[in-house]
Amino acid sequence: MVTAKMIRYNISESFNLVRWCLTIIAFAFACVVSVAKYIQISDMTAITFSSLEITYLILNDTVSIIYIYLPLYLFLICGIMFDDNFGSLEVIKCQSRGKWLVGKWVTLLFYTLLFFVALFTLNFLISDQVFPFSASWSSDFLKVQVTMGQSARNFIYTPFQTIGLSLGSVFSLYLAVGMLSMVFSLLTHKEAYALFLSLIIGILTSAVFVYVLDFTSQMSVASFAWRNGILFASMVLTFIGALWITYKRDFNIERKE
């Protein structure tokens, strides 16, 4: 069994302050640019959106999901497998290869949660500086979304609930891609290769889910569960594959930079 002490050790060893600072700066820059765009739209249409509505629009932008947030996420987590815990001594300390891998996976899960908390918090705080807060959808916002092709069923829940469902979908998608990055790390022994391969596959996978499966649409809890069920099944298979590779890997081989 993986202990809390072991998990804390993995998280502390994997934490990279520089990467986190760069990620937060990128979040802030992207949000400021997006908010400026919606200020112009609001002025042109004479409609005042709420801060939660702007946050929803920013976090559901398909270009940002695929080409901004995903690369930032992979950049942030790709070093998890390449800290001091990559050698045979750490496997011995964990008592088994399986526990070592589970510790890495829990670390990935923790950083993914932290990534999305930071993503929502920063976007909401910046949006709230410009737009008023409201805990419900405005009629003008709903009319604009329907005019742009969105279904009114996508907004049957409150803004907080809808944003939560949306982020939950993207969370599962990113976590699945992050686990692929762990597999590539085990196979290639190179952080740059693992980042490049997982980014390519992640972009392709995200495009399929966003454009083919309409991933950002939250028409019902059932559709949310169905799409995330696919990702959960893929994560189980990925973990089994990673476990098999872990037991086959020679941890006595030193990693080359």
C-alpha positions in Angstrom: 0.0 0.0 0.0 1.3 3.5 -1.0 1.5 5.6 2.2 0.8 9.3 2.6 4.4 9.9 3.5 5.5 8.3 0.2 3.0 10.4 -1.7 4.2 13.6 0.0 7.8 12.7 -0.8 7.0 12.1 -4.5 5.1 15.4 -4.7 7.9 17.4 -3.0 10.5 15.8 -5.2 8.6 16.5 -8.4 7.7 20.1 -7.7 9.3 22.5 -10.1 8.9 26.2 -9.1 10.1 27.6 -12.4 7.6 25.5 -14.4 4.8 26.5 -12.2 5.7 30.2 -12.4 5.9 30.1 -16.2 2.5 28.3 -16.3 0.8 30.9 -14.1 2.3 33.7 -16.2 1.0 32.0 -19.4 -2.4 31.6 -17.8 -2.6 35.3 -16.9 -1.4 36.5 -20.3 -3.9 34.2 -22.1 -6.7 35.3 -19.9 -6.0 39.1 -20.2 -6.0 38.7 -24.0 -9.3 36.8 -23.9 -10.9 39.3 -21.5 -9.9 42.1 -23.8 -11.5 40.4 -26.7 -14.8 40.0 -24.8 -14.7 43.6 -23.7 -14.7 44.6 -27.4 -17.5 42.1 -28.1 -19.5 43.5 -25.1 -19.0 47.1 -26.3 -20.0 46.2 -29.9 -23.2 44.3 -28.9 -24.1 46.6 -25.9 -24.3 43.5 -23.7 -22.7 43.2 -20.3 -21.7 39.7 -19.6 -21.1 38.4 -16.0 -17.6 37.3 -14.8 -18.7 33.6 -14.7 -20.1 33.8 -18.2 -16.7 35.2 -19.4 -14.9 32.5 -17.5 -17.1 29.9 -19.2 -16.4 31.3 -22.6 -12.6 31.4 -22.0 -12.4 27.9 -20.6 -14.5 26.4 -23.4 -12.6 27.9 -26.2 -11.5 25.0 -28.3 -8.3 26.6 -29.6 -7.2 27.3 -26.0 -8.1 23.8 -24.8 -6.0 22.1 -27.6 -3.2 24.5 -28.4 -2.6 26.6 -25.2 -3.7 24.8 -22.0 -2.7 21.3 -23.2 0.9 22.1 -24.1 1.2 24.1 -20.8 -0.1 21.1 -18.9 2.3 18.6 -20.5 5.2 21.1 -20.0 4.2 21.2 -16.3 3.9 17.5 -15.6 6.4 15.9 -18.1 9.2 16.1 -15.5 7.4 13.9 -12.9 9.1 10.8 -14.1 12.5 12.4 -14.4 13.3 13.5 -10.9 15.6 11.7 -8.5 13.0 9.0 -8.1 13.7 7.5 -11.6 16.5 5.1 -10.3 16.7 1.7 -8.7 17.2 3.1 -5.2 13.9 4.8 -5.2 12.2 1.6 -6.4 13.7 -0.2 -3.5 12.6 2.6 -1.2 9.1 2.1 -2.4 9.4 -1.6 -1.8 8.1 -2.6 -5.2 7.9 -1.3 -8.8 4.1 -1.2 -8.6 4.1 1.1 -5.6 6.7 3.3 -7.3 4.4 3.6 -10.3 1.3 4.2 -8.2 3.2 7.0 -6.3 4.0 8.6 -9.7 0.4 8.3 -10.8 -0.9 9.9 -7.6 1.6 12.7 -8.1 0.3 13.2 -11.6 -3.3 13.3 -10.3 -2.4 15.9 -7.6 -0.7 18.2 -10.1 -3.5 17.8 -12.6 -6.0 18.9 -9.9 -3.8 21.8 -8.9 -3.4 22.8 -12.6 -7.2 23.1 -13.1 -7.8 24.9 -9.8 -5.2 27.4 -10.9 -6.7 27.6 -14.3 -10.2 28.4 -13.1 -9.1 30.7 -10.2 -6.9 32.9 -12.3 -9.4 33.2 -15.2 -12.3 34.0 -12.8 -10.3 36.5 -10.8 -9.2 38.4 -13.9 -12.7 38.3 -15.4 -14.2 39.5 -12.2 -12.1 42.6 -12.2 -13.8 43.8 -15.4 -17.3 42.1 -15.5 -19.9 42.0 -12.7 -20.6 38.8 -10.8 -23.8 36.9 -11.2 -24.6 33.3 -10.1 -27.1 32.8 -13.0 -27.1 33.0 -16.8 -28.3 36.3 -18.3 -30.9 36.2 -21.0 -28.7 38.2 -23.3 -25.8 35.7 -22.9 -28.2 32.8 -23.6 -29.5 34.5 -26.7 -26.0 35.1 -28.0 -25.0 31.5 -27.4 -28.1 30.1 -29.2 -27.4 32.5 -32.1 -23.9 31.1 -32.4 -25.2 27.6 -32.6 -25.1 26.4 -29.0 -28.1 24.4 -27.7 -30.1 26.0 -24.9 -29.9 22.6 -23.1 -26.2 23.3 -22.5 -27.2 25.9 -20.0 -29.8 24.2 -17.9 -27.4 24.2 -14.9 -26.0 27.2 -13.1 -22.7 28.7 -14.3 -20.8 27.1 -11.5 -22.2 23.6 -12.3 -21.8 24.0 -16.1 -18.2 25.2 -15.7 -17.6 22.3 -13.3 -18.9 19.8 -15.8 -16.9 21.4 -18.6 -13.6 21.4 -16.6 -14.4 17.8 -15.5 -14.4 16.7 -19.1 -11.2 18.5 -19.9 -9.6 17.2 -16.7 -10.2 13.6 -17.7 -8.9 14.3 -21.2 -5.7 15.9 -19.9 -5.2 13.2 -17.2 -5.4 10.5 -19.9 -2.8 12.4 -22.0 -0.6 12.9 -18.9 -0.6 9.1 -18.3 0.5 8.6 -21.9 3.3 11.0 -21.2 4.3 8.7 -18.3 4.4 5.7 -20.6 6.5 7.5 -23.2 8.9 8.5 -20.4 9.3 4.9 -19.4 9.9 3.9 -23.0 12.2 6.7 -24.2 14.0 7.6 -21.0 14.1 11.2 -22.4 11.9 14.1 -21.1 12.0 15.9 -24.5 10.9 12.8 -26.4 8.1 12.1 -24.0 6.9 15.7 -24.1 6.9 15.8 -27.9 5.2 12.4 -28.4 2.5 13.0 -25.8 1.9 16.5 -27.2 1.3 15.2 -30.7 -1.0 12.4 -29.6 -2.7 14.7 -27.1 -3.5 17.3 -29.8 -4.9 14.7 -32.1 -6.9 13.1 -29.3 -8.2 16.4 -28.1 -9.2 17.4 -31.6 -11.2 14.2 -31.9 -13.0 14.7 -28.6 -13.6 18.4 -29.1 -14.7 18.4 -32.8 -16.1 14.9 -33.2 -17.6 14.0 -29.8 -18.5 17.6 -29.0 -16.6 17.4 -25.7 -17.3 20.9 -24.5 -21.0 20.5 -24.9 -22.7 19.7 -21.5 -26.2 18.7 -22.7 -26.7 16.1 -19.9 -25.0 14.3 -17.1 -25.4 11.1 -19.1 -23.4 12.5 -22.1 -20.8 13.8 -19.6 -20.5 10.3 -18.0 -20.4 8.6 -21.4 -17.5 10.7 -22.8 -15.6 10.4 -19.5 -16.2 6.7 -19.4 -14.3 6.3 -22.6 -11.4 8.2 -21.1 -11.5 6.2 -17.9 -11.3 3.0 -19.8 -8.3 4.3 -21.8 -6.6 5.4 -18.5 -7.1 1.9 -17.1 -5.5 0.3 -20.2 -2.7 2.9 -20.1 -1.9 2.2 -16.5 -1.8 -1.6 -17.1 0.6 -0.9 -20.0 2.7 1.3 -17.8 2.8 -1.3 -15.1 3.9 -4.0 -17.5 6.7 -1.7 -18.8 7.7 -0.8 -15.3 8.2 -4.5 -14.4 10.2 -5.1 -17.6 12.4 -1.9 -17.3 16.0 -2.2 -16.1 16.2 0.5 -13.4 19.9 0.0 -13.1 20.5 1.9 -16.4 21.3 5.5 -15.6 19.3 8.1 -17.4 21.2 10.2 -19.9 20.5 13.8 -20.1 
